[in-house]
């Protein structure tokens, strides 16, 4: 671990998960001197290691960012599962909506990759970046905001000064809490259950999701032919399925999936994670920013949480580039405030949309079931609107490239 005393930097990033690491790397490539504080450095999975339970759907624009940073190239292609189709099914209404990348001349809708593979590759590139000083393992002890920036004290005793502090330290962000920034949202009375399963019928590179009254069930393709399931369930039932026998779990999973992939065999352990909707009330205060889960946490039904975080990064870099093009100082308080307003608006819109979908498909009776089925079928037959839904469902944004 490198100790730094009273060194003036451009940016200090607290937290080097996927979004924090990408932010530090992108800012360093923009010729800004950065420090990254991280308590637990990431490592990539070893060749041939079992696939991790936590996977992420990387949207094309996120892949473009990671490629520009030299990170995507470090991922093992044998652990990346591109998917070209996505199907959404309403269990009660019977309607279905399918997106196919070929309809829009896109190569793929997205890529399923393990969280730790992306985080590990980012860490490897961070370690080799001359404009980045890695402070790990270490963690933030305290910080003081000043007229021209921020002074940070590390648990190891080091002190750093910087023009900007970025809190990328997760859902329980110390940076956010120390600024007394509140959050809007609530904990869902649901858990996400994750596992990997062998399939009787091949997934054929489709990301498939069935909306059940208890919550959505997703089958995401893995590169080895299996599927990663993300099953949203009421907490009590999730706990019961976590400890159920393999035979009982497989039987219930097959019923919940309406036999879409035939007989499914559990091929991994099972795990639960809590679900929240959480939006920080401010994404910036002076020369401090919040990004990633420190700023926004959304329901996983669309798999877009990390992509929204990567959008924080691309928007911040765009702000830096605009300032330079206008011959203005980068990271000014005005530019940061503008970034924060725009990003909070975008993240809130996405979070509320995913929340509304989860609530809509939790309805079990009444005319709303027929109405939502009609709406889904109409969208499926209207190319222009369907494309917009495809872009949102896959996290695709204007200007992306394959």
C-alpha positions in Angstrom: 0.0 0.0 0.0 1.3 3.5 -0.9 1.0 6.2 1.7 0.5 9.7 0.5 0.8 12.8 2.7 -0.7 16.2 1.7 -0.5 15.4 -2.1 -2.7 17.6 -4.3 -4.7 15.5 -6.8 -7.5 16.2 -9.2 -9.9 13.5 -8.1 -10.2 11.0 -5.2 -12.5 8.1 -5.8 -13.7 6.1 -2.7 -14.6 2.6 -3.8 -13.3 0.6 -6.7 -16.2 -1.6 -7.6 -17.2 -1.7 -11.3 -18.5 1.9 -11.4 -15.9 3.5 -9.2 -13.0 1.8 -11.0 -14.4 2.8 -14.4 -14.8 6.4 -13.2 -11.2 6.6 -11.9 -9.8 5.1 -15.1 -11.9 7.3 -17.4 -10.9 10.4 -15.5 -7.2 9.4 -15.5 -7.4 8.9 -19.3 -8.8 12.4 -19.5 -5.4 13.5 -18.0 -6.6 14.0 -14.4 -4.5 12.8 -11.5 -6.6 10.4 -9.4 -6.3 8.3 -6.2 -8.5 5.3 -5.6 -9.3 4.2 -2.0 -10.5 0.6 -1.8 -10.6 -1.8 1.2 -10.9 -5.0 -0.9 -9.1 -5.1 -4.2 -10.9 -7.2 -6.9 -9.5 -10.3 -8.5 -10.5 -11.9 -11.7 -11.7 -15.5 -11.7 -9.1 -18.1 -12.5 -9.2 -19.9 -15.8 -11.6 -22.8 -15.5 -13.0 -21.6 -12.2 -16.7 -22.1 -11.5 -18.9 -19.2 -12.7 -19.8 -16.8 -9.9 -23.4 -16.5 -8.9 -23.6 -12.7 -9.4 -23.7 -11.8 -13.0 -24.5 -8.5 -14.8 -26.1 -7.7 -18.1 -23.7 -5.3 -19.9 -25.4 -3.0 -22.3 -23.7 -2.2 -25.6 -22.9 1.4 -24.5 -21.3 0.0 -21.3 -19.3 -2.4 -23.4 -18.1 0.5 -25.6 -17.0 2.4 -22.4 -15.1 -0.7 -21.1 -13.5 -1.3 -24.5 -12.3 2.4 -24.7 -10.8 1.9 -21.3 -9.0 -1.3 -22.4 -10.9 -3.4 -19.9 -13.2 -5.5 -22.2 -10.2 -6.9 -24.0 -9.0 -8.4 -20.7 -12.1 -10.4 -20.1 -12.0 -14.2 -20.9 -14.3 -14.6 -24.0 -15.1 -18.1 -22.7 -16.9 -16.4 -19.8 -18.9 -13.9 -21.8 -22.4 -14.8 -23.1 -23.7 -12.4 -25.8 -27.5 -12.5 -26.2 -29.3 -11.3 -29.3 -32.9 -11.9 -28.2 -34.9 -10.9 -25.2 -38.4 -12.2 -24.3 -40.8 -10.9 -21.7 -43.8 -13.1 -20.7 -46.8 -12.2 -18.6 -47.7 -15.3 -16.6 -51.3 -14.4 -15.9 -52.2 -12.4 -19.0 -50.5 -14.7 -21.4 -49.0 -11.9 -23.5 -45.4 -11.9 -24.6 -43.0 -9.3 -26.0 -39.9 -10.3 -27.9 -36.9 -8.2 -29.0 -34.5 -9.4 -31.6 -31.3 -7.5 -32.3 -31.4 -8.6 -35.9 -34.6 -6.5 -36.4 -32.6 -3.3 -35.8 -29.3 -4.5 -37.4 -27.7 -4.6 -33.9 -25.1 -7.4 -33.3 -26.4 -8.1 -29.8 -28.7 -6.7 -27.1 -26.2 -7.2 -24.4 -23.7 -9.5 -22.7 -24.0 -11.6 -19.5 -20.7 -11.5 -17.5 -19.8 -12.2 -14.0 -19.5 -9.2 -11.7 -16.1 -10.2 -10.4 -14.8 -10.8 -13.9 -15.5 -7.1 -14.9 -14.3 -5.8 -11.5 -11.1 -7.9 -11.7 -10.3 -6.7 -15.2 -10.9 -3.1 -14.2 -8.6 -3.5 -11.3 -5.8 -4.9 -13.5 -6.0 -1.9 -15.8 -6.2 0.5 -12.8 -3.0 -1.0 -11.4 -1.1 -0.2 -14.6 -2.5 3.4 -15.1 0.3 6.0 -14.4 -2.3 8.7 -13.6 -3.8 6.6 -10.8 -2.5 6.1 -7.3 -4.1 3.0 -5.7 -4.5 3.1 -1.9 -5.4 -0.4 -1.1 -6.2 -2.0 1.2 -7.3 1.2 2.9 -10.5 3.1 3.6 -11.8 6.5 4.1 -11.6 7.7 7.7 -13.0 11.2 7.2 -13.1 14.2 4.8 -13.5 17.9 5.0 -15.0 20.1 2.2 -13.0 23.2 1.4 -13.5 26.2 -0.8 -11.3 24.7 -3.6 -11.9 21.0 -3.0 -11.7 18.3 -0.4 -9.2 17.0 2.2 -9.3 13.3 2.9 -7.9 11.4 5.8 -7.3 7.7 5.4 -7.6 5.0 8.0 -3.8 4.4 7.5 -3.0 8.0 8.4 -2.4 9.5 5.0 -3.9 12.8 4.1 -4.8 13.8 0.5 -6.1 17.0 -1.0 -8.1 17.0 -4.3 -10.3 19.2 -6.4 -13.1 16.5 -6.4 -14.2 13.6 -4.2 -16.3 10.9 -5.7 -18.3 8.5 -3.5 -18.6 5.2 -5.3 -18.8 3.3 -2.0 -22.0 1.4 -2.4 -25.5 1.3 -1.1 -24.5 2.3 2.5 -22.1 5.0 1.3 -20.0 6.6 4.0 -19.4 9.6 1.7 -23.2 10.1 1.3 -23.9 9.6 5.0 -21.2 11.9 6.2 -22.6 14.7 4.0 -26.0 14.0 5.6 -27.6 13.4 2.2 -30.8 11.4 2.7 -32.3 8.8 0.4 -35.8 8.3 -1.1 -37.1 4.8 -1.6 -37.8 1.7 0.5 -36.8 -1.9 0.9 -38.9 -4.3 -1.2 -40.6 -7.1 0.7 -38.8 -9.4 -1.7 -35.4 -11.1 -2.1 -33.6 -12.0 -5.2 -32.6 -15.7 -5.4 -29.7 -16.5 -7.7 -28.4 -19.8 -8.9 -27.1 -21.5 -12.1 -29.0 -24.3 -13.7 -28.5 -26.9 -16.5 -31.1 -26.8 -19.2 -32.8 -29.6 -21.1 -33.5 -27.2 -24.0 -30.8 -24.8 -25.0 -31.1 -21.1 -24.2 -30.1 -20.2 -27.7 -28.6 -16.9 -26.5 -32.0 -15.5 -25.3 -32.5 -13.5 -22.1 -35.9 -14.6 -20.9 -38.1 -13.2 -18.2 -41.5 -14.3 -16.9 -43.5 -11.9 -14.8 -45.2 -13.9 -12.0 -47.5 -12.3 -9.3 -44.8 -13.1 -6.7 -42.1 -11.3 -8.8 -40.2 -11.7 -12.1 -38.1 -14.8 -12.9 -35.2 -14.3 -15.3 -33.1 -16.9 -17.1 -29.9 -15.3 -18.4 -27.6 -17.2 -20.7 -24.2 -18.3 -19.5 -21.3 -18.9 -21.9 -21.0 -22.6 -20.9 -24.6 -23.3 -22.0 -26.2 -23.1 -18.6 -28.5 -20.3 -17.4 -28.2 -18.0 -14.4 -31.5 -17.5 -12.8 -32.6 -14.3 -10.9 -35.8 -15.1 -9.2 -37.6 -12.3 -7.3 -39.7 -13.7 -4.5 -41.4 -12.7 -1.2 -38.9 -12.9 1.6 -40.5 -15.9 3.3 -40.8 -18.0 0.2 -37.3 -17.0 -1.0 -35.9 -18.3 2.3 -37.9 -21.5 1.9 -36.5 -22.1 -1.6 -33.0 -21.3 -0.5 -33.1 -24.3 1.9 -35.4 -26.6 -0.1 -34.1 -29.9 -1.4 -32.7 -29.8 -4.9 -35.6 -31.9 -6.2 -38.2 -29.6 -4.7 -36.4 -26.5 -5.9 -36.1 -27.9 -9.4 -39.7 -28.8 -9.5 -40.9 -25.4 -8.4 -38.5 -23.7 -10.8 -39.8 -25.7 -13.7 -43.4 -24.8 -12.8 -42.5 -21.1 -12.4 -40.8 -21.1 -15.8 -43.8 -22.8 -17.5 -41.4 -25.5 -18.8 -39.8 -23.0 -21.1 -36.4 -24.7 -21.0 -37.6 -28.2 -20.1 -36.1 -30.0 -17.1 -33.8 -27.7 -15.2 -31.1 -29.1 -12.9 -29.5 -27.1 -10.2 -25.8 -26.9 -10.9 -24.6 -24.4 -8.2 -25.2 -23.2 -4.7 -28.1 -20.8 -4.1 -27.9 -17.3 -2.6 -30.3 -14.5 -1.6 -29.8 -10.8 -1.8 -32.1 -8.0 -0.5 -33.9 -5.7 -2.9 -34.2 -1.9 -2.6 -35.3 1.2 -4.4 -33.0 3.9 -3.3 -32.2 7.3 -4.8 -29.9 9.8 -3.0 -31.7 13.2 -2.5 -28.7 14.9 -4.0 -26.0 13.5 -6.3 -23.6 16.3 -5.6 -22.7 18.7 -2.8 -20.0 21.3 -3.7 -17.0 19.3 -4.8 -18.3 15.9 -3.8 -20.2 13.6 -6.2 -22.1 10.3 -5.7 -22.1 7.7 -8.4 -23.2 4.1 -8.8 -25.0 2.4 -5.9 -24.0 5.3 -3.6 -26.4 7.4 -5.7 -29.0 5.0 -7.0 -30.2 1.4 -6.5 -33.0 0.0 -8.7 -35.0 -3.2 -8.9 -33.0 -5.9 -10.7 -35.9 -6.9 -13.0 -34.3 -5.2 -16.0 -30.7 -5.9 -15.1 -29.7 -2.3 -15.6 -28.3 -1.2 -12.3 -24.6 -1.2 -13.3 -25.4 0.3 -16.7 -27.0 3.3 -15.1 -23.8 3.6 -13.0 -21.7 3.5 -16.2 -23.9 6.2 -17.6 -22.8 8.3 -14.6 -19.2 7.9 -15.8 -19.8 8.7 -19.4 -21.8 11.7 -18.5 -19.0 12.9 -16.2 -16.4 12.5 -18.9 -18.7 14.3 -21.4 -18.8 17.2 -18.9 -15.0 17.3 -18.7 -14.8 17.3 -22.5 -17.4 20.1 -22.8 -15.5 22.3 -20.3 -12.2 21.8 -22.2 -13.8 22.5 -25.5 -15.2 25.8 -24.1 -11.8 26.6 -22.5 -13.3 26.5 -19.0 -11.8 24.9 -15.9 -12.9 21.3 -15.6 -14.8 20.0 -12.5 -16.2 23.4 -11.7 -19.0 23.5 -9.2 -21.5 24.7 -11.8 -20.7 21.8 -14.2 -20.8 19.3 -11.3 -24.2 20.6 -10.2 -25.5 20.3 -13.8 -24.2 16.8 -14.1 -25.9 15.9 -10.8 -29.3 17.3 -11.8 -29.3 15.5 -15.1 -28.1 12.2 -13.7 -30.5 12.3 -10.8 -33.4 12.9 -13.2 -32.3 10.0 -15.5 -31.7 7.6 -12.6 -35.0 8.5 -10.9 -36.9 8.0 -14.1 -35.4 4.5 -14.7 -35.9 3.5 -11.0 -39.5 4.5 -10.9 -40.2 2.8 -14.3 -38.7 -0.5 -13.0 -40.6 -0.1 -9.8 -43.9 0.5 -11.6 -43.4 -2.6 -13.7 -42.8 -4.7 -10.6 -46.0 -3.3 -9.1 -48.0 -3.7 -12.3 -47.2 -7.4 -12.7 -47.8 -8.1 -9.0 -51.6 -7.5 -9.6 -53.3 -10.9 -9.5 -56.9 -10.2 -10.5 -59.2 -7.6 -12.0 -59.3 -5.7 -15.3 -55.7 -4.6 -15.1 -54.6 -8.1 -16.1 -56.4 -7.9 -19.4 -55.3 -4.3 -20.0 -51.6 -5.0 -19.4 -51.8 -8.1 -21.8 -53.4 -5.9 -24.4 -50.7 -3.3 -24.0 -47.9 -5.8 -24.3 -49.4 -7.3 -27.4 -49.9 -3.9 -29.0 -46.3 -2.9 -28.3 -45.2 -6.2 -29.9 -47.1 -5.1 -33.1 -45.9 -1.5 -33.3 -42.3 -1.4 -34.6 -41.4 2.2 -33.6 -42.7 1.9 -30.1 -41.2 -1.6 -29.8 -37.8 -0.3 -30.8 -38.0 2.3 -28.0 -38.9 -0.5 -25.5 -36.0 -2.6 -26.9 -33.6 0.2 -26.3 -34.8 0.7 -22.7 -35.0 -3.0 -21.9 -31.5 -3.6 -23.1 -30.1 -0.3 -21.7 -29.2 0.9 -25.2 -28.5 4.6 -25.6 -27.9 6.8 -28.6 -24.4 6.8 -30.0 -23.4 3.3 -28.9 -21.4 1.1 -31.2 -20.8 -2.6 -31.4 
